[in-house]
Amino acid sequence: MSWRGSITVSDRIFASLPYLLPLIDGLVFGSFLLNQFPALRVLLLPLQPVLLIYGSLGQFGQIIVFFALFLLVVRNEKISHFIRFNTMQAILLDIVIFLCSIVVGALGKVPGTGFAIETVANTIFLGIVAAVGYSVIQSLSGRYAEIPAISDAVYMQVR
């Protein structure tokens, strides 16, 4: 395990890459917002290759990616703490997205909640984009991204 002070440029880049997982999974909630403001789709153009590859994996492949990140990166103490911390934080953000999708799915079964679902989905999407954006900027700067409650859970998992 490397010391917290020895964060290289490659560590910064590799620490920011796992945040693609919650960003891509959170795009489901952005469909309402992206339909209302089509100009925002331009911001997602750089993600198209990653979206195609990740989408082609199917559900089973996406679960494999999820567990591969956890088992091969987070649990591997030969990888720097900075990368493992950010990978675990991205995984927890992805779990939050999964839990939110369950809630939105349950709300969708209640008649007359269309506007409420749209509002909740937009809020979740903007929250995920903000959390991922903040985390990537902090990672590229070589600083630990502190997200309340989630970072505390990450510190419990990554030693």
N, C-alpha and C positions, 0 to 999 in steps of 0.2 A: 504494500500500500504506500502510495506516495504522500508526502507531506502536503498540507493544504496550501503552502506558500509556493509550491513548484508547479504552477499551471502554465503549460506551454501553449503555443498557438494551435498546435494540432489538438490538444485537449479541449481548447475552447470551441473549435469547429466540431469535433466529435460529440461534445456535450450538448451542442445546440441541435444536432440532427434528430434525436429521439422526439423532439417536440413536433415533428411532422405527423407523428401518430395521432395525438389528440386534435391537431389542426384538421387533418383529413377526416377523422371520425366526427368532428364537430360541424363539418360542412352540411350535414343533414339538417341541422337546425337553422342554417343560413338560407335555406331555399326561399322562404318568404321574403326576407330582406333583399336577396339577390334578384328576385323577380320584380320587386318594387323599384329597385335601383340597378338596372342592368349595367351601368357604368362601373359598378364595383367588381364585376366579373373580370375586368381587365387586371385587377390586382391579383387574381388567382391564376393568371396565365403561366407564371413560372412554375406553378405546382402541377401543371397538366401531365408531364411525364411520370411524376410520382403517383398521381391519381390513377393513371392508366395501369401502372404496374401493380399498385396496391389493390385496385379494384379487380384486376384479373386474377388475383389469388383466391378469391371467393372467401366465404366465411371461415372455412377450415384453415386456409392459408393465413388469414389474418390472425386467427387464434395462435397459430404456430409462431408468427412474428412476435406477438404479445409475449408468449412464454419464452421465446428465444431471448428477447431483450432482458427478461427477468432472470432467467437461469444463466445465460452466458455473459451478461454484462453486470447486472446488479450484484449477483452472488460471487462474482469473480474478483477476489481481492488483489489480483495482479494488475487490474485496471485501476487507474487513478480514482481517488475518492470523488473528485469533481465530476468526472464522467458518470460514475455510478450514481451519485446524488441526482444529477439532472435526468438520467434515464429513469430512475425510480419516480421522480417528480412527474415526468411525462406519463408514466404508467398510471400513476394515481389520478392525474387529470383525465386520462382515458377512462378510468373506472368511474369517475364523476360523470362523464358524458354518458356512459352506459346506464348509470342509475337515473340520470335525467331522462334518457329515452324511455325508460320504464314508466316514469311519472307522466311524461307527455303522452305515451301510448295509452295509459289508463284514463287520462283526461279526454283523449280522443273518442273514447267509447261513451262519454256522457253527451247527450244531444244538446245543441245550442252553445257549445263552448268553443266555437271556431275562432272568435276574436281572442279569447283567453289563451288558446293554444298558440296562436300566432305571436302574441305578445311574449309568452313564456319562451317560445322557441327563439325569437329574436334576442331576448335577454340572455339566454344560455349561449347563443352564438357569439354575441358581443363580449360576454364574459370570458369565453374560451379564447377568442382572438386576443383580448387584452392580456390574459394570463400567459398565453404562448408568446405574444410579442414581448412582454416584459421579461419573460424567462430567457428568450433567445438573446435579447439585448444584454441582459446581465451575464449570460454565459459567454457571449462573444467578448464582453469586457473583462472576463476573468473573475467575476464576482458570483457568489452564490445567490440565486434568486429566492428570496424569502416570501413565500405565499402563506398567509396565516392558515393554520390548521394543517394544510397539506405538507408544508415543509417540516412541521413537527413530526408528522407521521413518517416522512422520509428519513429524518434523523434516527427514528426508532428502528428502521429497517436497514439502513446503511451505516456500518460502523467504520 
